[in-house]
Amino acid sequence: MQFDTVFRNVQVVDGSGSEPYNADVAITGDRIAAIGDLAGCEATQIIDGHGKALAPGFIDVHTHDDTNVIRYPDCLPKISQGVTSVIVGNCGISASPATLAGDPPDPMNLLGKQQDFKYPTFTSYAEAVTAAEPAVNVAALVGHTTLRNNEMDDLYRAASSDEIAAMRARLHDAMEQGALGLSSGLAYASAKDAPTEEVMALAEELAEFDGIYTTHMRTEFEQILEAMEEAFATGKHGKVPVVISHLKCAGAGNWGRTVEVLNLMEKTAKHQDVACDCYPYSASSSTLDLKQVTDEIDIFITWSDTHPQQAGKMLKQIAEGMNLSLMDAAKQLQPAGAVYHCMDEADVERVLKYRLTMVGSDGLPNDPHPHPRLWGSFPRVLGYYSRERQLFSLGQAIHKMTGMSAKRYCLKDRGEIREGAYADIVMFDPNTIIDVASFENPIAAAKGIDVVMVNGCISYQNGQVSTNRHGRFLYRHQD
């Protein structure tokens, strides 16, 4: 038997949640061709995996790489940590279908400048990704805020019935063209005036296409249970699955409440299809939100358009230097970006361990001083939380990053090591894999990743992205 590539003597962690087993894994074309004892076979290349683990490529279910996969197709922050597929369009903001008359409103500005939003249809975006040949596969949600911005002259109000009808038509077209579903970012000022009924009306477009609703909820602070109930009601109304984005209990007064939050999730899961994602850190990151300005936590400023020299400092330090209150200093810095040290580590662990939690980085690739989650999330789960903290087994950790995610987002034949599945694969050292990116030095490739294969081709090895890139655009339910 002749194969293209054979990984020999590897510890296979297949993405199903099962524990690892030892085998050889053979690749032909873009698929896994055989698994077992392949000692007698021939291959164009043989990779010795003794002492190494072989897992499905990691699926980053929560990214803001919408324009970056086109502008910077090497996708080094992702491929270097073993990510082979990214889901873009989260938190209500997506690069398509978008038509901008001026500068992108907050938080669409996290995705790029006005000139980066040049995809009026979902198809035009998918074609641009395909033409860019990124190093990773890309699948996309449609953002509620993006739809609002297309149709409304003022984002700080509810949409009219005509505007909702226009948004529904754009969403319907995008779903027909292969979008995964709808995302919302109701915590942001540009969407918080949208009543539940507005989002429910859009959600009605999803079931016909077996779509999904994901949400950066209205709040992750004191009223979090009510915000979850709203998200679940929206999914129920639309008859579609719900994913709560980056589930957390934010704010010092909220610490410890993940017990209540997960109880509500578990109770709801008995009669409704719900899940969540989270990133493995106790600090969040976004634009500088005046509602989150408080002296109870450290707030680190990552960028500021009006005072760029203040980037890289704590807000308290900036306020003292300006001789202003925290709030007034924050207003002076706008628009700006921030990292909020707003969570309790025990809450992070509780959510990460929860049976319905997937891993998503929520990295912000355009931030000049990004949160370390952009470069480190997946190795951190494996090295710190699985190996060191023993929060879950290696098999469970990989499942949260691969098989569970592929099934949830209908990425057919991805997220598993089995015969016939796509050969999106990562080989790593389970004894040394660890994130290197830190809050002080956030741009750093992880340790312990040996080989990353995308669609049957080696795409990252020895710390280098290969010259040829092999990512594809993944349409919903694509064969």
C-alpha positions in Angstrom: 0.0 0.0 0.0 1.4 3.4 -1.0 0.5 6.5 1.0 1.5 10.2 0.8 2.4 10.6 4.4 2.6 8.2 7.4 2.9 9.3 11.0 4.6 6.4 12.8 4.3 5.3 16.4 2.1 8.2 17.6 -0.2 8.4 20.5 -3.5 9.1 18.7 -5.9 11.4 20.5 -8.8 11.1 18.1 -11.1 14.0 19.1 -14.0 11.9 20.3 -13.2 12.3 24.0 -11.8 8.7 24.2 -8.4 8.2 25.8 -5.3 8.0 23.5 -4.1 4.8 21.8 -0.9 4.0 19.9 -1.0 3.6 16.2 0.3 4.7 12.8 -1.8 7.1 10.8 -1.6 7.3 7.0 -2.7 10.2 4.7 -3.6 10.1 1.0 -4.6 13.3 -0.7 -6.5 15.4 1.8 -7.9 12.5 3.8 -6.9 10.1 6.5 -6.5 6.8 4.6 -5.6 4.3 7.3 -5.0 3.9 11.1 -3.3 0.9 12.7 -0.1 -1.0 12.4 1.2 0.1 9.0 4.7 -1.3 9.3 4.8 -2.8 5.9 3.4 0.1 3.9 5.3 2.6 1.7 4.9 6.4 1.8 6.3 9.4 0.1 7.2 10.8 3.6 7.4 9.1 6.9 7.3 11.1 10.1 8.5 9.4 13.3 6.1 10.4 16.1 7.6 8.4 18.9 6.7 10.1 22.2 4.4 12.5 20.4 0.6 12.9 20.4 -1.4 13.1 17.1 -4.7 15.0 17.4 -7.1 16.6 14.9 -6.2 20.2 14.1 -7.7 22.5 16.7 -10.8 24.4 15.7 -10.9 28.0 17.1 -14.7 28.5 17.4 -14.4 32.1 18.5 -12.2 34.4 16.4 -12.1 37.9 15.0 -9.8 36.9 12.1 -12.4 38.0 9.5 -10.2 40.3 7.4 -6.8 39.0 8.7 -7.2 35.6 7.0 -7.2 37.6 3.7 -4.7 40.4 4.6 -2.2 38.2 6.5 -2.9 34.7 5.1 0.1 33.0 6.9 -2.2 33.1 10.0 0.9 32.6 12.2 -0.8 33.2 15.6 -3.2 30.4 14.8 -1.2 27.8 12.8 1.7 28.0 15.3 -0.6 26.8 18.1 -2.0 23.9 16.1 -5.2 25.6 14.9 -6.3 24.4 11.5 -9.8 26.0 11.3 -11.2 29.3 12.5 -14.8 30.5 12.8 -15.1 34.2 12.1 -18.0 36.6 12.4 -18.5 36.4 16.2 -19.9 38.9 18.7 -22.2 40.5 16.1 -19.4 41.8 13.9 -18.5 40.2 10.6 -16.7 41.3 7.5 -19.6 40.3 5.4 -22.2 41.0 4.2 -21.1 44.6 4.9 -21.4 48.0 3.2 -19.8 50.8 5.1 -20.5 54.5 4.4 -17.8 55.7 6.8 -15.5 54.4 9.5 -16.6 51.1 11.1 -18.4 51.7 14.3 -17.3 50.2 17.6 -16.7 47.2 17.9 -16.6 46.5 14.1 -13.4 48.5 14.2 -11.8 45.5 15.8 -11.8 43.8 12.4 -10.1 46.6 10.5 -10.5 49.9 8.8 -13.2 51.0 6.4 -11.2 49.8 3.4 -11.1 46.3 4.9 -14.9 46.0 4.7 -15.3 45.3 0.9 -17.5 42.2 0.9 -21.2 43.3 0.2 -22.2 39.6 -0.1 -21.3 36.5 1.8 -20.2 34.9 -1.5 -17.8 37.8 -2.2 -16.2 37.2 1.2 -15.9 33.5 0.7 -14.3 34.0 -2.7 -11.8 36.5 -1.3 -10.8 34.0 1.4 -10.4 31.3 -1.3 -8.3 33.6 -3.4 -6.0 34.5 -0.5 -5.3 30.8 0.2 -4.9 31.2 4.0 -2.9 28.7 6.1 -6.1 27.7 7.9 -9.6 26.8 7.0 -12.2 29.5 7.5 -16.0 29.3 8.3 -18.1 32.3 9.0 -21.1 33.6 11.0 -23.0 36.7 10.0 -23.0 39.5 12.6 -26.1 41.2 13.8 -24.3 44.6 14.3 -23.0 44.3 10.7 -26.5 43.8 9.4 -27.7 46.8 11.5 -24.9 49.0 10.2 -25.9 48.1 6.6 -29.5 49.2 7.0 -29.7 51.8 9.8 -28.7 55.4 10.0 -28.4 55.3 13.8 -27.3 52.2 15.7 -28.4 53.6 19.1 -32.1 52.8 18.7 -34.3 49.8 17.8 -34.6 48.9 14.1 -37.8 49.6 12.3 -39.9 46.9 10.8 -38.6 47.8 7.3 -35.0 47.7 8.5 -35.6 44.3 10.1 -37.1 43.1 6.9 -34.0 44.3 5.0 -31.7 42.7 7.5 -33.6 39.4 7.3 -33.2 39.4 3.5 -29.4 40.0 3.7 -29.1 37.2 6.4 -31.3 34.8 4.3 -29.0 35.4 1.3 -25.9 34.8 3.4 -27.4 31.5 4.8 -28.2 30.4 1.2 -24.6 31.1 0.3 -23.2 28.9 3.1 -22.9 31.0 6.3 -23.0 29.0 9.6 -25.6 31.2 11.3 -26.1 34.5 13.2 -24.0 36.1 15.9 -24.9 39.0 18.2 -23.0 41.4 20.4 -25.8 42.8 22.6 -23.3 44.1 25.2 -22.0 46.7 22.9 -23.5 50.2 22.5 -24.0 49.6 18.8 -26.5 46.8 19.5 -27.7 47.2 23.0 -30.7 49.2 21.9 -31.9 46.3 19.8 -34.8 44.7 21.7 -35.0 40.9 22.0 -37.7 40.9 19.4 -35.4 42.3 16.7 -32.9 39.5 17.2 -35.7 36.9 17.4 -36.9 38.1 14.0 -33.5 37.5 12.5 -33.2 34.1 14.2 -36.3 33.0 12.3 -34.2 32.9 9.1 -31.8 30.2 10.5 -33.8 27.0 11.0 -34.5 26.5 7.3 -30.7 26.2 6.8 -29.9 24.3 10.0 -28.1 27.4 11.2 -26.9 28.3 14.7 -27.2 31.4 17.0 -24.2 32.5 18.9 -24.2 35.5 21.3 -22.0 37.9 23.2 -24.8 38.3 25.7 -26.3 41.6 26.8 -24.2 41.4 30.0 -21.7 39.1 31.7 -22.0 41.1 34.9 -24.7 41.2 37.6 -27.7 40.4 35.3 -26.0 37.5 33.6 -28.8 35.0 34.4 -31.4 37.2 32.7 -29.0 37.7 29.7 -28.7 33.9 29.4 -32.5 33.5 29.6 -32.8 36.1 26.7 -30.3 34.1 24.6 -32.0 30.8 25.2 -35.4 32.4 24.4 -34.0 33.7 21.1 -32.8 30.2 20.2 -36.0 28.6 21.2 -38.0 31.2 19.1 -35.8 30.5 16.1 -35.8 26.7 16.7 -31.9 26.7 16.5 -29.0 25.8 18.8 -27.5 28.5 21.0 -23.9 29.0 21.8 -23.0 31.5 24.6 -19.8 33.2 23.6 -16.8 33.4 26.0 -19.0 32.5 29.0 -17.7 34.2 32.1 -18.8 35.9 35.3 -17.2 39.4 34.9 -16.7 41.9 37.6 -15.5 41.3 41.2 -19.0 41.4 42.5 -19.9 38.5 40.2 -17.1 36.1 41.2 -18.1 32.6 42.2 -21.5 32.8 40.3 -20.4 30.3 37.6 -22.1 27.7 39.9 -25.5 29.4 39.3 -24.6 30.1 35.6 -23.7 26.5 34.8 -26.7 25.2 36.8 -29.0 27.3 34.5 -27.1 26.0 31.4 -27.5 22.4 32.6 -31.2 22.9 33.4 -31.8 24.4 29.9 -29.8 21.7 28.1 -32.3 19.1 29.2 -34.9 20.5 26.8 -32.9 22.8 24.4 -29.7 22.5 22.3 -27.3 24.9 24.1 -23.5 25.2 24.6 -20.8 27.7 25.3 -17.2 28.5 24.5 -14.5 30.1 26.7 -10.9 31.1 26.6 -8.5 29.9 29.2 -7.6 33.2 30.9 -9.0 35.3 33.8 -8.7 38.5 31.8 -10.9 39.7 29.0 -10.1 42.0 26.1 -12.1 44.4 23.8 -12.5 48.0 23.0 -12.4 50.3 26.0 -15.9 50.2 27.3 -16.9 53.0 29.7 -19.4 50.6 31.4 -16.5 48.4 32.5 -14.4 51.2 33.9 -13.9 50.6 37.7 -11.2 50.7 40.3 -12.0 47.2 41.4 -9.9 45.5 38.7 -6.7 46.3 36.7 -7.5 47.7 33.3 -4.5 47.7 30.8 -4.8 50.0 27.8 -3.6 48.3 24.6 -4.2 51.1 22.1 -5.7 54.6 21.9 -6.3 56.6 18.7 -6.4 60.0 20.6 -3.4 59.3 22.9 -1.3 56.5 21.3 1.5 57.3 23.7 -0.6 55.9 26.6 -0.8 52.4 25.2 0.9 49.8 27.2 0.0 51.3 30.6 -2.6 50.7 33.3 -5.6 53.0 33.2 -5.0 53.9 36.9 -1.4 55.0 36.0 -2.7 57.0 33.0 -5.4 58.7 35.1 -2.9 59.7 37.7 -0.6 61.1 35.0 -3.4 63.1 33.5 -4.7 64.2 36.9 -8.1 62.9 36.0 -10.6 60.4 37.4 -10.6 56.9 35.9 -13.7 57.6 34.0 -12.5 61.0 32.6 -9.2 59.5 31.6 -11.0 56.6 29.8 -13.2 59.2 27.9 -10.0 61.0 26.9 -8.5 57.8 25.4 -11.5 56.9 23.3 -11.5 55.1 20.9 -9.2 52.7 22.6 -8.6 49.0 23.5 -8.2 47.4 26.8 -7.5 44.2 28.7 -9.7 43.8 31.8 -8.5 41.6 34.7 -12.1 41.0 35.6 -12.5 37.2 36.3 -11.8 34.8 39.1 -9.5 31.9 38.2 -11.9 29.3 40.0 -14.7 30.5 37.7 -12.5 30.1 34.6 -11.7 26.5 35.6 -15.3 25.7 36.4 -16.5 26.9 32.9 -13.6 25.4 31.1 -14.2 22.0 32.7 -18.0 22.1 32.0 -19.2 19.3 29.7 -20.7 21.7 27.1 -17.8 24.1 26.8 -15.7 24.4 23.7 -12.4 26.3 23.5 -12.3 29.6 21.5 -9.5 32.1 21.7 -11.4 35.4 21.1 -8.0 36.8 20.0 -7.9 40.3 18.6 -5.3 40.1 15.8 -5.3 43.8 15.0 -4.5 44.9 18.5 -0.9 46.2 18.7 -0.5 44.7 22.2 -3.0 41.8 22.0 -4.2 39.6 24.9 -2.0 36.5 25.0 -5.0 34.3 24.1 -4.4 35.3 20.4 -1.2 33.2 20.4 -1.6 30.9 23.4 -5.1 29.6 24.0 -4.9 26.0 22.8 -1.4 25.0 24.1 -2.5 26.6 27.4 -5.5 24.3 27.7 -3.2 21.3 27.0 -0.1 22.3 29.0 -1.4 24.3 31.9 -5.0 23.1 32.5 -4.8 19.5 31.4 -1.2 18.4 32.2 -0.4 20.7 35.1 -3.7 21.5 36.8 -5.2 18.1 35.7 -8.6 19.8 35.1 -9.4 17.1 32.5 -7.7 14.3 30.7 -5.8 14.8 27.4 -8.6 13.1 25.6 -11.3 15.4 27.1 -9.1 18.5 26.4 -8.7 17.6 22.7 -12.4 16.8 22.4 -13.3 20.4 23.6 -11.0 21.8 20.9 -11.8 19.5 18.0 -14.7 16.9 17.8 -17.1 18.8 19.9 -16.6 22.0 17.9 -16.8 20.3 14.5 -20.1 18.7 15.4 -21.6 21.9 16.9 -20.8 24.0 13.8 -21.6 21.2 11.2 -18.0 21.0 9.9 -18.4 17.7 8.2 -15.4 15.2 8.5 -13.4 17.7 10.5 -12.3 17.4 14.2 -11.6 13.7 14.3 -8.9 11.3 13.5 -10.7 8.5 11.7 -10.4 6.9 8.3 -12.1 9.2 5.7 -11.9 12.4 7.7 -10.0 15.4 6.4 -6.3 15.3 7.3 -6.3 18.4 9.5 -3.8 17.2 12.0 -1.4 18.4 14.7 1.5 16.5 16.2 2.7 17.8 19.5 4.7 16.8 22.6 2.2 16.2 25.4 5.0 16.6 28.0 6.2 20.0 26.8 3.4 21.8 25.0 2.7 25.1 26.7 1.8 28.7 25.8 4.6 31.2 25.8 2.6 34.4 25.2 2.2 36.5 28.3 0.4 39.8 29.1 3.8 41.5 29.1 5.0 39.8 25.9 1.9 38.6 24.1 3.3 37.9 20.6 5.1 34.5 21.0 4.7 31.1 19.4 3.8 28.2 21.7 6.3 25.4 22.5 5.8 21.8 21.8 4.0 22.0 18.4 6.0 19.8 16.0 3.9 19.5 12.8 0.6 21.0 11.6 -1.1 19.5 8.6 -4.1 21.2 6.8 -6.1 19.2 4.2 -3.3 16.6 4.0 -0.4 19.0 3.4 2.2 20.0 6.0 1.5 23.7 6.7 3.7 24.4 9.8 6.9 22.6 10.9 10.0 23.6 12.9 8.4 26.9 13.8 7.8 27.9 10.1 4.7 28.3 8.0 5.1 26.5 4.8 5.5 28.6 1.6 2.4 26.9 0.1 -0.8 27.4 2.2 -3.7 24.9 2.1 -6.6 26.3 4.0 -10.1 26.3 2.5 -13.3 28.2 2.9 -15.8 25.9 4.7 -19.4 26.3 3.8 -22.2 25.1 6.2 -22.8 21.4 5.6 -20.2 21.2 2.9 -19.2 17.7 1.8 
